[in-house]
Amino acid sequence: MVAVNTTIPKPATTTFLLGVSMVIAQSVLLREAMAAMGGSEMAWGLVMALWLAGMGIGARVGVLHGTTRVATHLPLFALALAAAGTVLLRAAPAVVDVSPGETMTTLHAVWLWAAAVVPAAASGGFAFPTLAGAIGPTGAGRAYALEATGALLGGTAFSFALAPLGTVATLLIAIAAVAGLSLWRVHPLLAVGLAVACGAAAIPIDEGLARAGWRWAGRTGELAAWAETRLQRFEASAGPPTALYTDGRFVASYPDPYSTVPQAHLIMLLHPEPRRVLAVGCAADGSLEALIRHPVEELLVVENDPELPPLLRRWYGSDFHATLGDPAVRTSRLDPVRTVAGERDLDLIILADGDPVSLRANRTRTAEFYRRCRSSLNDAGILVVRVGVSDTYLGGVAGELLAGTVATLREIFPVVAAVPGEHVTVVAAGPGARLTLEIDALARRLRDRPGPSTELPLEMIALLVDPTRRASLEDFVGAADADANTITHPRAVAMAVGLHEARSLPVLARALADLQDRGPRFLLWLVVGLAAILLATAASNHRRARALAAAGLVGAASMGWWLLLLATWQATRGSVYAEIGALTGLFMAGVAVGGWIGVRATRPARWLPWILGGGVGLSVLLAAGVGLWAPVPVVQILLVVGGCLTGLAFPGLGELAGGSSVRRGAGLAFAADEIGAALAALTIGTVAIPWVGMTATALGLAVLGLAAIPAVAVRG
């Protein structure tokens, strides 16, 4: 019989609240990290690696030094540490001295990210083995299931109720709720006082943090407006001109008559009669007013975030509001992928929505999307893609990004050309298009359009289409040899993120170029090496070594499934920023179900080979791309299945690792699970998916799962 101290909450209750707290803290820090990296999903890998490493370290220490009384307060402590980590991430630009408009480079900020993430994670890991031991003989599996059940509730609450309130507001409200549930029996007045204080301070503190973050980023002017949408964070300065930032990255300055406007006119001149035009990203960069000066009959305005145009109506002023009110202008409420799929007989499609620094942004830079564009254009239609590299320097990752764009377009369009500039403009067309880059022809088209001719002097055309620079650029385009960018292999994301990183660390450009060539071979040898270690462990008679090796593999596989499914969701829907809590909750729902089933199994270790076999099957399904072409509910079901396999495995792993000691088995298995997941997050999230693709990554997980099956075979 386990004695329970009646002056503190029951261990089961605390474990449930720990799951609630940890998933909310994790979701907040993931969102903040994505915003700090310009919306890049590479933040998933880095943050999750740090988070899970912290959990693993905390669990290992908790095995030796944890007490039930200390563990009782750790759900609240984890949320408070996450709030401190959020402030640190917002202050990061000032700490690492980032230039205004630039986002942090990973190598400059990794130590700061560790300081923001690891303490909150370690507190949760520290509590787990103690709580598992206090629950009883089946504590390892029960604690795992209870924490997962709490994570399901916390993730759902985060996505559908808390996240729209703001980052710090979310954490303070979560602190109030957890305090009320955990402290009510012991200190009711303290619980009520803490809940009231947190609720009252939530909104003012979030506004204060937004203004402080603007100052810490070193941006000029005053913060005039900001908004958290389902997809990203927007900030705008007081104007004119109004500076617009998306996830900390400078997007545009409005108005910009000296750069944006001439380029917009030139793009419209590429087509002899642009009657029906679809423009992606042209609202944010302020070029709509130039586009509408041409004789268009319909200008369909699309943004990657459908919530942005209404915001810009308020932020950009009366001229922009009047432009959106023009009878020829129509604003789509859908994202670019679905909008393009629903259009036909377009004369011109303009993609000016920035480089693919994230899987969400990459949705409009894939071969699959370009095929949709080709189907939506008429026989004389033209596609224009703006690439954020200058023709004056096309070395390293900048050249790789441009070459990849050209190679991808060449798979779909027979004619591909490029226009020089600070941002290279790549133009693709079918054989029926009357595309020209000749100065005289462009000048004739300009003279025939009285509106634009007042804003674009004829002599400027020769500067915009400089023959010498264009010839040099055409030589590069003609010799471009790169692999296509696709949904399953988002090479452009790695290049775009690498381009940003290399601007601050030139040495990184060379490292990324090497990784482009050697990355696939490195990952292949990594899989072979790990498989050999697992097979060697299986040949050993050391029960605990086999258990810990298998626990590490289960942790790595579960993290791999989670990352692959999130990447699938982002690549097809682009809404992980809003739904990270709910998607994590679905995975944890599976963990909870699997954990409860595993607890009730007789000698759960005997089932481990079958569970790992199920994991191999799931990896094969992901390699086949099921989540990319199947309906949305299938992805949700796969998340639950991945979680269920993870939960089913843990009771058996705890039994193998600890023998008769529940606390030791739970702690050791949990630590190995988290460390394996951390290494997988770092490898899969930041290297494997962008550099070798989703298919190869999933197949690697399948191979490792097969190699681990002999290690968990119960003997005797």
N, C-alpha and C positions, 0 to 999 in steps of 0.2 A: 504494500500500500504506500503510495506517494503522499506525503504530507503537503497540504496546500495552505499557505498563509492567507487567512481571510482578510487581512488588512490591505492586500493588493489585489488587482484583478487576476482572475484565473489565467494560467499560462495559455490555455486555448484562446481566450478572448484577446490577450496581448498578441498572440501570433496572428490572429485575424487582422487586428489593427495594424500590425507591422506590414502585412501585405498591402493594406489600403495606403499607408503612408509611403511605402517604398515605390509603388507604381506611380503615385502622383509626383513624388520627388523626381523620379527618373524621367517622367514625361515632360515635366517643366524644364529640367536641365537639357534634355534632348532638343526641345524647341528653342531654348536660348542658344544652344550650340549651333543649330542650323542657322539661326538668324545671325550669329556672330561670324559664320563662314559663308555669308552671302546666299544662304538657302541650300548649300551643298549637302547632299546625303552622306558624303564622306564623314560628316560629323557623327553619323550613327556608329560607324565602326570605331572611331576614336573614343567617343564618350562611353559607349557600351564596354569597350575594352577596359577603360579606367574604372567604370562602375563595377564591373564584374570582378576585376582584380581587387578592388576595395572590399567587395563582399567576401571574396575568398580569403583575403588576409584577415578580415574581421572574424570570419568563422574559425579560422585556425587559432587565433588568439582567444576567442570565446570558449573553445574546448578546454583551454588551460585555466582561464581566469574569470569566466563568466559567472554571475550570480543572478538569481531570479529577481531580486529587488532592483538591481541595475537594469536588467533587461526590460522590466516593466515600463521604464521611462524612455526607452530608446525609440519607439514610434514617433513621439513628439520631438525628440532630439534630432532625428533624421530629417524631419520637415524643417526645423529651424536651421539646420546646417545647409539644406537645399536652398533656403531663402538667402543665406549668406553667400552661397555659391552663385546664385543668380545675380546678386549685386556685384560680385567679383567679375563675372562674365560681362556684365554691362560696362564695368570700369576697365576691362581689358585693353581697349585701344589706348587709353592713357598710360596704363602700366607698361605695355610693350612698345609705346610710341609709334602708333600707326598713323599714317598720313590721313587727313580728312578725305572721305570718299573711298578709302581702301578698306578691305577687310583683313583680318589677321591672317598671317601665314601660320600653318600648322606647326612648323618647327620652332617658330618664335614663341608660340603660345602654349605648347604642350604642357609645360610645367605649371602654367597658370590654370589650365584646364584640369590638371590633376588636383590642384589645390581646391578647385571649385566642386569637383565631383567625388573624389575618393572619400573624404570624411563622412559624408552622408551615407555612402554605400557601406563603408566599414562599420558604421553603427548598426545597420541592419544585419550584416553578416555576424557581428559579435553576439547579437541577441539570439540568433537562430539555434545553435546547438544547446544552449542553456534551456530555452523554451521547449525544445524537442525532448530533452532529458526529463523535464518536469512534467510533461504530459503523460508519460507512462511507457509501458513496454513496446508499444507500436508508435512511439513518439516520432521517429524519423519520417515515416510516411504520413502520419497524421499532421505533423507540423508543416510538411511540404504542401499538403492539400489545403490546410487552413490558410496558409500564407497565400496560396494561389487563389482561393476563394475571395479573400480580402482584396487581392490585386484585381480580380474581375470587377468587383464593386467599385474600387477606386478608379480603375481605368474608364469604366462606363461613366461615372460621375464627372471625371475630368473632361472627357470629350463632349458630353451633352449638356453640362451645366456649369462647370467651373472655368474652363479655358477661355470662353468669351469675356470673362470678367477681368482678365489681365493676369500676368505672371505672379506677382507678389500677392495680389488679391486672392488668387487660387490657393497659394500656400497658407496664407493667414486663415482663410475659411477652413481649410483642411485641418490646421492646427486647432482651431476652435472646436471642430467636430470631434477629432480624436481626443482632445482634452476632456470634452464632455463625457465621452464614453469610457475613458480610462481612469479619470480622476473622480468621477461622480461619487462612487462608494466611499472613497477615502477622504477627499477634500471637496465637498460639494460647492462651497462658496468660492474656492479657488477655480474650480471648473467653470462656474457661471461667469466669474469676473474675467477669466482669460478668454472665454468665448465672446463676451460682449466687447472687450477691448480689441480683439482681432477683427471682429466684424466691422466695428466703427472705423478702424484704421485702414481697412483693405483698399478702398478706392483712392483716398488721398495719397497713400504711400505709392501706389502704382503710378499715379500721375507725376509725383515727385521723382520717381525713378526714371520715367521717360525723359523728363527734362534734364536730369543729371546725366543720363546716358548720352544725350545730345552734346552736352558740354564736354564730357569725357572723351568723346570721339573727335573733339577739336574742330567741329564744323563751324563755318562762318554763319553769321546771322543768328536769328532767334528761331527756335522751334515753334512753328505756327499751328501745326496739326499733325496728328498721328492716328493710326488705326491698325488694329489686328483683324485681318480677315481670316477666312478658313484656310488660306494658302500661304500667307506670309505677313510680314510686318512692314507698314509704310510709314514714312516720316517726310514732312515737307517743311521747308523754311518759309519765313515771311518774305514776300516778294514785293514788287518784281525786281530781278528775276526770282522765280521760285525754284529752289533746288529740291529734287525728288530723290529719296533714297528708298531702296527696297532691301530689307534684311541687312541693313548697314552698308549696302553697296550703292554708290552714286549711279543714278539712272539717266537723268536728264536735267537740263536747266531750261526753264520756260519763262519768257520767249528766248529763242536763240536764232536770230536772223542771219548770223554770219557763218554758221556751220550746218545746222540741221536744215534750214530752209533751202539753200542751194542744192544740197544733196537730194532733197525730196523732189525738187523740180527736175533734176537730172534723171531720176528714176522714172518719172512720168514721161519724159521725153523718149525713153527707150522704146516705148510703144507708140505707133503712129496715131492710134485712135483709142485711148483707154476709156471705154464707156462704163464697164462694170469692173470695179476694183475692190479687192479684199485686202485690207491692211492690218497686219498683226504687229502690235507694239507701237504704232504710230501715234496713238493718243498720248502715251506716256512721254515720248520724246518730243512732242510738240510740233510734229510735221503735218498734222491734219490740215491746218490752215493753208499750207502750200499745196497739198494734194487737191483740195477742193477748188483751187483757182484754175485747174485744168477742166476741159469740157467733159466731166464725168456725169453720167446719168444716175449712177448708184455707187456710193462709197460705203462699203460694209466695214465697220470698225470692230476689231476683235482684240482683246487683251488676254494674256495667259491667265489673268485673274479677272473674272467677269465683274467683280465688285469694284474694280479700279475706276472705270469711267465715271460713275456717279460721284466718287470722291474727287476726281479731277475737276468736275463741274464746279465744285465749291472751292477747290484749292487754286486753280489756274486763273480764275477771274472771268470777267464778262465776255472777252473776245473768244475764249475757248468755249464758253457756254453757248455763244452764238453759233460757232462752228458746228457743234454737235446738234444744234437746232436747225441746221440747213436742211431743206427738203430732200436733198440728194443723199444725206448721211443717214445710215441705219446702224444702230449699235446692237451687236449680238450679245445675248445673255448666256451663250454657251461658250465653252472653251474652244481654242482654235481647231483642235482635232475634230470635234463633232461639228463645228461650223463648216469647215472645209468639206467634210464628208457630205453635207447636205446641200452644197452649192453646185451649179453647173453653168457652163457658158461664160466663164469669167475671162476678161481680157488680161488682167494683171493681178498677181498675188505678191504682196510685199511682206517679207519676214524681217522685221526690225526689232524683234523682242529680245535681243541680247544673245550672248554666247551660251551654250548649254552647260552652265556650271552646276547643274543639278539634273537628276533624272526627270524631274517635272519639266524643266526647261528643254531637256533633250527630246521631249515628245514632238517638237516641231523641227527637229534636225535629223530625223531618221529616214532611212530609205523607205520605210512603210508610209511615213507621212508624205514624203515627196511623191510617191505613187498616187496618193489621194489628191494631191495638188494637180498632178498631170490629168487625172480624170475630171477634175473640176474646171480646168482651163479649156477654152475652145482651141481649134486647130492653130490659130494665130496667137495663142496666149503665151505669156512670159511670166516666169517665176524669178523673183529677186530675193537674194539672201544676203543680209549684211553680216560680215564676219569681223569680230573685234581685233583684227591684226592690221598693222600698217604694211604697205607694200615696200617701204624703205628698209624693213628688217623682216626677213622670212626664214630666220634660222631657228633651230631648236624646236620647242613645242609650238611656237607660233606658226612655223612652216608646216608642222605636222597637222595642226588644226585646219589650216586652209587646204592642204592637200587632201585631207580626209573629207572635207566638205565637197571639194571638186569631184573626188572619186565616187562619192555617194550619189551626187547628182548625175554623173555620167552613166550610172546604171539605169537611169530612168529617162533622161533627156538626151537627144542626139547632139544638141548644140549647147555648149557650156563656155562662157567667156567671163572675164573679170575686169572690173573698173578700179583703177588705183585710188588711193586716198588714205586718210588716217585710219579709216575702217574700210577694208576692201569690200567691194560689192560684187558678188558672184551672180551671174545672170544665166538662166537656163531656159531653153525654149525648144519647141518642136520644129519640124522641118517647114511648116507653113507660116512661121512667125516672120514678120518684117523687122527683125532686130538689127540695129545698126549702132556702132560706136564711133562712126566717122563724124568729125567735127562739123563739116559743112551740112551734112544731113540733119544733125541735131539742131544746128542753127536755123535751118529752114523750118523745122517743126516748131521751134520756139517763136519764130516770127509769125507763124500762123495762129498762135495762141496769145491774144493781147493781154490777158490777165497775168500770166507768169512772166511775160517779157518785161514788165515793170519792176519785178523783183529779182530777176536774173539777167544781168547784162550779157550781151552776146559774147563779149571778150572773155567772160568767165568760163565759158564752155571749154575753151582751149586749156584753161588751167585745171578744170575738173577731169578732163579726159586728155591728160598730157601724153602725146604720142610716144615720147621716149620711155616714160615710166610704164605706159601701157604695154609697149613692146617687151620690156623686161618682165613684166608681170605675166604676159601671155606665154613667154618662154617657160616660166615656172609652172604655170597651169598646164601647159602642154606636156611637161615632163613629170607632172605629179603622179606618184605611184603609191597608193595607200589603200588600205582595206576600208570597206564601206562601214558606216555607222548605222547600227540597227538597234531595235528595242532590246534584244537579248544580249547584244554585245555593244554597250554604249561607250565606244572608244572616245568619242568626242568629249564626254564628260571628263575623262582623265586628262585630255589635252587642255580643255578650257580651265579646269582647276589648276593644272600644272602651269599654265600660262600666267595665272595670277600669282601663284607661289613663286615662280621664277623671277617675277619683277622685283621682288624684295631679296631673293636669294639666287643670284645667277648660277651658283654651283648646282642648285637644284635642277636647273634646266638640263644640265648634262646627265645628272642622275636619272631624270625622267626619260631622257632619250635612251639611256642604257636599259631602263626598265621596259621600255617599249619592245626592245629586242630580246631581252633575257627573262622578262617576267614570266611568260608561259613555261619556259624550261625550269625556272626556279620553283614554281608552284608544282610542276610535275614531279620534280625530285623531292619536294617537301611531302607530297602525298605518298610517294614510294617509301621514303624514310619512315614516316609515321606508321604506315602499314607494316613495315618490317619490325618496328618496335612492338606493335600490338601482337604480332604473331610470335615474337620472341617471349613476350610476357605470357602468352597463352601456354607456351611450353614450360613455363616455370610452375613450381608447386607452391609459390608464395601467394596465399589467398588474398592478402591485403593489397599486394602489388597489382594483382589482376583486377581487383575491385576498383582501385584508384585509377588505373589506366582506362578501364571501361567507363568510370564516372567522368573522367576528363573527356573522353570521346563523346559520351552522351551530351555533356554540356556544349561541346563544340558543334555537334550535329544540331542540337536544338537552336543554338544561336544562328547557325547557317540557314536552317529552315526559316526562322523568323526574319532574317535579313533578306533572304531571297523572296519571300512572300511580300515583305514590305516594298522591296524594289519592284516586284511585279505590280503591286497596287499603285505605286507612284508612277510607273511607266505607262499604265493604262488609264489611270484616273487623276493622278497628280494632286492628291488631297491628303497625303500622310500628315502634313503639318497640323491639320485640323483633327484628324482621326487617329493619331498615334496612340492615345489612351484607349480608345475603343478597340483598335486592332490588337494592342497588347493585352487588353482584357479578354478578347476571344482566345488568344493563345493561353492565357492563364486559366481560362475556364476549362480548356482541355487538360491543363496540368492538374487542376483541382479534381476533375472527374477521374483522371488516371491515378492520381494519388489515393483517392478514396477506394478505388477498386483494388489497387495494389496493397493497401493496408489490410484488406479483408482476405487476401489470398494466403493460402497455406504455403509456407516456405517460398516467398516471392522470388528469391534468387533463381529458382528453377525455371522461371518464365523469361529470364533475361535474353537468352538466345532468340526466342520468338519475337520479343519486343524489338531487338536490334534488327531482326529480319524485316519487321514492319517498317522500321526507319529506312532501311535500304529501299523498300518499295516506294516510300514517300519521296526519297531523293530521286529515284528514277522518274517518277511522275513530274517532278519539278524540272528535271533535265529535258523531258519531252515538251516542256512549255505549256502544260495544262492550264496553269493560272493565267496565261496571256490570252488564250482564245476562248476559254470557258466563261460562262456568266459569272457575275460578281459573287453570288452565294457560294460558288465552288471555291474561290479563294478564301472566303470566310471559313468554310468547312475544313479546308486544308490547314488553316491556322489552328483550329480546334484539334485536328488529328495530330499535328506536330506537338502541341502541348500535351495531349493525352499520352502519347508515346513517352514523352519526357517524364510525366508524373507516374506512369506505370513502372518505369525503370528504377525510380529512386528508392522505394522500399527495399527492393532486392539488392541494390548497390550498398545501402546502409547495412543490411544484414551481412553481406560479404565483407565489408570493411571493418565492422565493429564487433562481430560475433555476439557475445552476450552483453556488451556495453552499448546501450542505445545512444547515449550522449556522444561517445567517441565515434561510433559508426556514422551518426548523423553529421557530426562536425567534419570528419575527414571526407566523407562522400560529398558533402555540400561544398567544401573548400575545393576539392578536385573538380567538381562540376563547374564551379564559378571560374576557376583558373582556365579550364579548357574552353569555356564560353568566351572568356576575355581574349584568349589567343585567337580564337576563331573570329571574333568581332574585329580585331585589329587586322587580321589577314584577309578575311572575306569582304568586310565592309570597305576597306581602303585600297585593297590591291586586286583581289580575285575578280569581283564583279566588273569593275571598269576595265581591267587589263586582259582577262581571259574570257569574260562573259558569264552569263547565268548558267548556260548549259554545261560548260566545262566545270564550273564550280559545283553544281549539283552532282555531276558524275564523280567528282573527287570525294564528296561526302558519301556516296554509295560505296565506293571502293573501301574507304576507311571503315564503314559499317560492317562490311563483309569480313574485313580483317579482325574486327573486334569480337565477332561471335565466338570464336574458340576461347577467347580470354574469359568469358563469363560462363562457360559450360561448367555446371556444378558437378564435382567429382565426389563420388561416394555418398 
